[in-house]
Amino acid sequence: MPLAVYLQSRLHRPVQFVTAPDFSTFMRRVAANEYDIVYLNPLLFAQAEHDGYRAVVKVAGEPFTGILVVRRQSPIRRVTPAEFDKGLTIGFPDPRAYAATVMTRGYLRQRGIDVDKCCRVRYFGSQDSALVALDSGIVDVAGTWWPSLRSMPAAVRANLRVIAETPPQPQMPIALRVKLPVELQRKITKDLLELAKTPRGRQVLEYLGFPDGFAPTSDVDYAKVK
């Protein structure tokens, strides 16, 4: 919401913040070009590019990685087949959550762990729900990413421990509908890149949890994700 309000003041036109109840609904709306500006993971952008969007900026600074998290008192210390072959329940947000699900599953597979065979897999629809399920003891391990873990209440964070982090992939992009007027696309891109240059913009970035702001990007950066 702070970013939407900021862009509205800079563009001198209404900017409405909207979302969707789940990934599938979101992507159907993206495919229908219902959004002018979209913030989505690299895997979903690879699809959105063909739906009429182009990447203009990406989150700067922090690498885009997935993490595997357990409760602080969990006996799980390492990511090995022996540790996971104990009838564990592992939670993910959604099958298409790139960092939290796709990348962490790939990380586990590279270490000889097929979670569909050794574990009970559950999907909770959102990053927050997967972490709450872990904190509550509903699952033994959760796949997520750093921004979601940082967004948890302090008491929840204190009860959780990261046991693994995946290699990085291209960061989360913001993409624009290609049918927007070219000058408007340029203005939006410029405003996003200059957020870190003003006190108000830095405040918006603090709300977003992106202290380094945004960096320029293009569709080329996401070619390998396909």
C-alpha positions as CSV (number, residue, x, y, z in Angstrom):
1,M,0.0,0.0,0.0
2,P,2.7,2.6,0.8
3,L,4.2,2.0,-2.7
4,A,0.9,2.3,-4.4
5,V,0.3,5.7,-2.5
6,Y,3.8,6.9,-3.5
7,L,3.3,6.0,-7.2
8,Q,-0.1,7.7,-7.2
9,S,1.5,11.0,-5.9
10,R,4.3,10.7,-8.5
11,L,2.1,9.8,-11.5
12,H,-0.7,12.2,-10.6
13,R,-3.3,9.5,-11.3
14,P,-5.1,6.8,-9.2
15,V,-3.0,3.7,-8.4
16,Q,-5.1,0.9,-6.9
17,F,-3.5,-1.9,-4.9
18,V,-5.1,-5.3,-5.6
19,T,-4.2,-8.9,-4.9
20,A,-5.5,-12.4,-5.3
21,P,-6.5,-15.2,-2.9
22,D,-3.9,-17.7,-4.3
23,F,-1.2,-18.1,-6.9
24,S,-3.5,-19.7,-9.5
25,T,-6.0,-16.9,-9.4
26,F,-3.2,-14.3,-9.5
27,M,-1.7,-15.9,-12.6
28,R,-5.1,-16.2,-14.3
29,R,-5.5,-12.4,-13.8
30,V,-2.0,-11.8,-15.1
31,A,-2.8,-13.8,-18.2
32,A,-5.9,-11.7,-18.7
33,N,-3.8,-8.5,-18.3
34,E,-5.9,-7.4,-15.4
35,Y,-2.9,-5.7,-13.8
36,D,-0.8,-2.9,-15.1
37,I,2.1,-3.4,-12.7
38,V,2.9,-6.8,-11.3
39,Y,5.4,-7.9,-8.6
40,L,6.0,-11.6,-9.0
41,N,8.7,-14.3,-8.6
42,P,11.1,-15.1,-11.5
43,L,9.4,-18.4,-12.4
44,L,6.0,-16.7,-12.7
45,F,7.5,-13.9,-14.7
46,A,8.8,-16.3,-17.2
47,Q,5.1,-17.1,-17.9
48,A,3.9,-13.5,-17.5
49,E,6.4,-12.3,-20.2
50,H,4.4,-14.2,-22.7
51,D,1.2,-12.8,-21.3
52,G,2.2,-9.2,-22.3
53,Y,4.5,-8.0,-19.5
54,R,8.1,-6.9,-19.4
55,A,10.5,-6.6,-16.4
56,V,11.8,-3.1,-15.7
57,V,13.3,-3.3,-12.2
58,K,14.2,-5.9,-9.6
59,V,14.8,-5.9,-5.9
60,A,18.4,-4.8,-5.3
61,G,20.9,-6.0,-2.7
62,E,19.8,-9.2,-1.1
63,P,20.3,-12.4,-3.1
64,F,17.1,-14.3,-4.1
65,T,17.3,-17.6,-2.3
66,G,15.0,-20.1,-0.7
67,I,15.5,-21.3,2.9
68,L,14.6,-24.4,4.9
69,V,13.5,-23.7,8.4
70,V,12.8,-25.8,11.5
71,R,11.8,-25.1,15.1
72,R,14.7,-24.0,17.3
73,Q,14.5,-27.2,19.4
74,S,14.2,-29.5,16.4
75,P,16.7,-32.3,16.3
76,I,17.2,-31.7,12.6
77,R,20.6,-30.1,12.1
78,R,21.7,-31.1,8.6
79,V,20.1,-31.6,5.2
80,T,20.8,-35.3,4.6
81,P,18.7,-38.3,3.6
82,A,19.2,-39.8,7.0
83,E,17.8,-36.7,8.7
84,F,14.8,-36.5,6.4
85,D,13.9,-40.2,6.2
86,K,12.0,-40.1,9.5
87,G,8.5,-39.6,8.4
88,L,8.8,-35.8,8.6
89,T,6.0,-33.4,7.5
90,I,7.3,-30.6,5.3
91,G,5.3,-27.5,4.5
92,F,5.4,-25.2,1.5
93,P,3.3,-22.1,0.5
94,D,2.3,-23.2,-3.0
95,P,3.7,-25.5,-5.7
96,R,4.7,-22.5,-7.8
97,A,6.3,-20.4,-5.0
98,Y,9.7,-20.2,-6.7
99,A,12.1,-19.6,-3.8
100,A,10.1,-21.3,-1.0
101,T,9.0,-24.4,-3.0
102,V,10.7,-24.8,-6.4
103,M,14.2,-23.8,-5.3
104,T,14.1,-25.6,-1.9
105,R,12.8,-28.8,-3.5
106,G,15.6,-28.6,-6.0
107,Y,18.1,-28.1,-3.3
108,L,16.8,-31.2,-1.4
109,R,16.7,-33.3,-4.6
110,Q,20.4,-32.5,-5.3
111,R,21.2,-33.9,-1.9
112,G,19.4,-37.1,-2.5
113,I,16.1,-36.2,-0.7
114,D,12.9,-36.8,-2.6
115,V,10.3,-35.2,-0.2
116,D,7.4,-36.9,-2.0
117,K,8.8,-40.3,-1.0
118,C,10.3,-39.6,2.4
119,C,8.0,-36.9,3.8
120,R,4.4,-35.9,4.0
121,V,4.1,-32.7,1.9
122,R,1.6,-30.0,2.7
123,Y,0.8,-26.8,1.0
124,F,-0.6,-23.8,2.9
125,G,-1.4,-21.2,0.3
126,S,1.0,-18.5,1.6
127,Q,4.4,-18.0,3.0
128,D,3.1,-16.8,6.4
129,S,0.7,-19.8,6.7
130,A,3.6,-22.2,6.2
131,L,5.7,-20.5,8.8
132,V,2.8,-20.4,11.3
133,A,2.2,-24.1,10.7
134,L,5.9,-24.7,11.5
135,D,5.8,-22.6,14.6
136,S,2.6,-24.4,15.7
137,G,4.1,-27.9,15.2
138,I,1.9,-28.8,12.3
139,V,4.9,-29.4,10.1
140,D,8.5,-30.3,11.0
141,V,10.2,-28.3,8.2
142,A,9.1,-25.4,6.1
143,G,10.3,-23.9,2.8
144,T,10.2,-20.1,2.7
145,W,12.4,-17.1,1.9
146,W,14.1,-14.5,4.1
147,P,11.6,-11.6,3.7
148,S,8.8,-13.8,4.9
149,L,10.8,-15.1,7.9
150,R,11.7,-11.5,8.8
151,S,8.1,-10.5,8.6
152,M,7.0,-12.9,11.3
153,P,6.4,-11.7,14.9
154,A,9.5,-11.6,17.1
155,A,8.2,-14.5,19.2
156,V,7.7,-16.7,16.1
157,R,11.2,-15.8,14.7
158,A,12.8,-16.7,18.0
159,N,11.2,-20.1,17.8
160,L,12.6,-20.9,14.3
161,R,16.0,-21.8,13.0
162,V,17.3,-21.9,9.4
163,I,19.1,-25.1,8.4
164,A,19.8,-24.5,4.7
165,E,19.8,-21.8,2.0
166,T,19.7,-22.5,-1.7
167,P,22.0,-21.0,-4.3
168,P,20.7,-17.6,-5.6
169,Q,18.6,-17.0,-8.7
170,P,17.6,-13.7,-10.4
171,Q,15.8,-11.4,-7.9
172,M,12.1,-10.7,-7.8
173,P,11.1,-8.3,-10.7
174,I,8.4,-5.7,-11.1
175,A,7.0,-5.9,-14.6
176,L,4.8,-3.6,-16.6
177,R,2.0,-4.4,-19.0
178,V,3.5,-3.8,-22.5
179,K,0.4,-2.0,-23.7
180,L,0.8,0.8,-21.3
181,P,1.9,4.1,-23.0
182,V,5.7,4.1,-23.4
183,E,6.1,7.4,-21.6
184,L,4.1,6.1,-18.6
185,Q,6.3,3.0,-18.5
186,R,9.4,5.2,-18.4
187,K,7.9,7.3,-15.6
188,I,7.0,4.3,-13.5
189,T,10.5,2.8,-14.0
190,K,12.2,6.1,-13.1
191,D,10.1,6.6,-10.0
192,L,10.9,3.0,-8.8
193,L,14.6,3.4,-9.4
194,E,14.7,6.7,-7.5
195,L,12.9,5.6,-4.4
196,A,16.1,5.5,-2.4
197,K,16.9,9.1,-3.2
198,T,14.2,10.8,-1.1
199,P,13.2,10.5,2.6
200,R,9.7,9.5,1.7
201,G,10.9,6.9,-0.8
202,R,13.3,5.4,1.7
203,Q,10.4,5.2,4.1
204,V,8.4,3.2,1.5
205,L,11.4,0.9,1.0
206,E,11.6,0.3,4.8
207,Y,7.9,-0.7,4.8
208,L,8.7,-3.1,1.9
209,G,11.7,-4.5,3.6
210,F,14.0,-3.6,0.6
211,P,16.6,-1.2,2.1
212,D,18.6,-1.2,-1.1
213,G,15.6,-0.3,-3.3
214,F,15.4,-1.4,-6.9
215,A,17.9,-1.9,-9.7
216,P,17.3,-1.9,-13.5
217,T,16.6,-5.2,-15.1
218,S,15.2,-6.7,-18.3
219,D,13.6,-9.9,-19.6
220,V,17.1,-11.1,-20.5
221,D,18.0,-11.5,-16.8
222,Y,15.2,-14.2,-16.5
223,A,15.9,-16.2,-19.6
224,K,17.7,-19.0,-17.7
225,V,14.7,-19.3,-15.3
226,K,12.7,-20.8,-18.2
